[in-house]
Amino acid sequence: MTSAHSGAARGKPSLQFFVDENLLGLVKRLRMMGIDSSTLPGAADDAVLEVAIEENRIILTKDRKFFERIPAGRGYFVKADDAKDQLLEVLEQFPLQDYDEALSRCFQCNTPIQAIDKAQVKERVDAKTYSLYEQFYECPTCLRIYWEGSHFDKMVKEVEKVRRDLSK
């Protein structure tokens, strides 16, 4: 996994999205790419607008009525139906990052994950996982543990495919 660091700190503009509840598959894929993506499932449109504007986030939605209420330049209406296609659509619309931070955010809560000493996870992962892997990562907010297992390998391949698709 990559270290969590800010694209803006390297001189590249970074994006922050607020993804409405109609696009929850997209939010996980954006996080996979290392993009700061918040969501509040079940929140009223007014609450979404308030949080997104307060946090300076671009709202992504498939809800046309909601999109019409978003101030100009603060939202994007996603046309694709499939989450993989939605990801490509959004990244083509907002091509501002190099995606070096892929796999650096918690899929659950969006917080950048951090390397953690193996001994600290011994009681938190199963014995087989603990014996097979040396490097572990933790979300400091929700305390979810990550490691570079077979699921990680699949996600790396998915990130590489997205990068290839975007470079066509």
C-alpha positions in Angstrom: 0.0 0.0 0.0 1.2 3.5 -0.6 1.9 5.9 2.1 -0.8 8.5 2.7 0.3 11.9 1.6 -1.4 14.9 0.0 -1.4 15.4 -3.7 -1.8 19.1 -3.1 1.4 19.1 -1.0 3.2 17.9 -4.1 1.9 20.8 -6.2 -1.0 18.8 -7.8 -4.5 19.8 -7.2 -6.5 17.3 -5.2 -10.1 16.6 -5.4 -12.6 16.1 -2.7 -16.0 14.6 -3.5 -19.3 14.2 -1.7 -21.0 11.2 -3.2 -24.8 10.9 -2.8 -26.4 7.7 -1.6 -27.3 6.7 -5.2 -23.6 6.1 -6.0 -22.3 4.0 -3.1 -20.5 1.6 -5.4 -18.7 4.6 -6.9 -17.6 6.0 -3.5 -15.6 2.8 -2.7 -13.9 2.9 -6.1 -12.9 6.5 -5.7 -11.4 5.7 -2.3 -9.6 2.8 -3.9 -8.0 5.3 -6.2 -7.0 7.4 -3.2 -9.5 10.1 -3.8 -11.1 11.8 -0.7 -14.7 10.8 -1.0 -17.3 11.3 1.7 -20.9 10.2 1.8 -23.8 10.3 4.3 -26.3 7.5 3.3 -29.8 8.4 4.2 -29.0 12.1 4.7 -31.5 14.7 3.4 -30.4 16.7 0.3 -30.1 19.9 2.3 -27.7 18.2 4.7 -25.6 16.9 1.8 -25.5 20.4 0.3 -24.5 21.9 3.6 -21.7 19.5 4.4 -20.3 19.5 0.8 -20.2 23.3 0.6 -18.7 23.5 4.1 -16.0 21.0 3.2 -15.5 22.4 -0.3 -16.4 19.1 -2.0 -17.8 18.5 -5.5 -21.1 16.6 -5.2 -21.5 13.6 -7.4 -25.1 12.4 -8.0 -27.5 10.5 -10.2 -30.5 12.3 -8.8 -31.5 14.9 -11.4 -33.8 16.9 -9.1 -31.0 17.1 -6.5 -28.4 18.0 -9.2 -30.6 21.0 -10.3 -30.4 22.4 -6.7 -26.6 22.2 -6.5 -24.9 25.6 -7.1 -23.1 25.9 -10.4 -19.7 24.4 -10.5 -20.3 22.5 -7.2 -21.8 19.3 -8.6 -21.6 16.7 -11.4 -24.4 14.5 -12.7 -23.1 11.0 -13.3 -24.6 9.4 -16.3 -23.1 5.9 -16.2 -25.0 3.1 -14.4 -22.3 0.6 -13.6 -19.8 1.6 -10.8 -16.7 0.8 -12.9 -18.1 3.0 -15.7 -19.0 5.7 -13.2 -15.4 5.8 -11.9 -14.0 6.2 -15.4 -16.6 8.9 -16.2 -15.7 10.9 -13.1 -12.0 10.5 -13.5 -12.2 11.6 -17.1 -14.4 14.6 -16.1 -11.9 15.6 -13.3 -8.4 14.6 -14.5 -6.5 16.3 -11.8 -4.6 13.6 -10.1 -1.9 11.0 -10.9 -3.5 8.4 -8.6 -0.2 7.7 -6.8 -2.2 7.5 -3.6 -4.4 4.5 -4.7 -5.2 2.1 -1.9 -4.2 4.6 0.8 -7.7 5.3 2.2 -10.0 3.3 4.4 -12.8 1.9 2.2 -15.2 2.1 5.2 -14.7 5.7 6.4 -12.4 7.5 3.9 -9.5 8.2 6.4 -5.9 7.8 5.2 -4.6 4.5 6.5 -1.3 4.1 8.3 1.3 1.4 8.7 1.0 -0.4 12.0 3.4 -2.7 13.8 2.6 -6.4 13.3 2.6 -7.1 17.0 -0.3 -4.6 17.4 -2.7 -6.6 15.2 -2.0 -10.1 16.6 -5.3 -10.3 18.6 -7.2 -8.4 15.8 -6.6 -10.7 12.8 -6.9 -14.5 12.5 -3.8 -16.6 13.2 -3.4 -17.6 9.5 -3.4 -14.0 8.3 -1.0 -13.0 11.1 1.4 -15.8 10.1 1.3 -15.1 6.3 1.8 -11.4 6.2 4.4 -9.0 7.7 3.0 -5.6 6.9 -0.3 -4.4 8.2 -2.2 -1.0 8.0 -4.8 0.5 10.2 -7.4 3.1 9.8 -6.9 5.5 12.8 -10.6 6.4 12.8 -12.5 3.2 12.5 -9.6 0.9 13.4 -10.1 -1.4 10.5 -7.0 -3.5 9.6 -5.7 -4.0 6.1 -2.9 -6.2 4.7 -1.6 -7.0 1.2 -3.3 -10.3 0.6 -5.1 -11.8 -2.4 -7.8 -9.2 -2.2 -5.2 -6.5 -2.3 -3.6 -8.0 -5.5 -7.1 -7.9 -7.2 -7.4 -4.2 -6.3 -3.9 -3.4 -7.6 -5.0 -5.0 -10.9 -8.2 -3.0 -10.9 -6.2 0.3 -10.2 -3.8 -0.6 -13.1 -6.7 -1.3 -15.4 -8.3 2.1 -14.5 -5.0 3.8 -15.2 -4.7 2.1 -18.6 -8.3 2.9 -19.5 -7.7 6.6 -18.6 -4.5 6.8 -20.8 -6.3 5.6 -24.0 
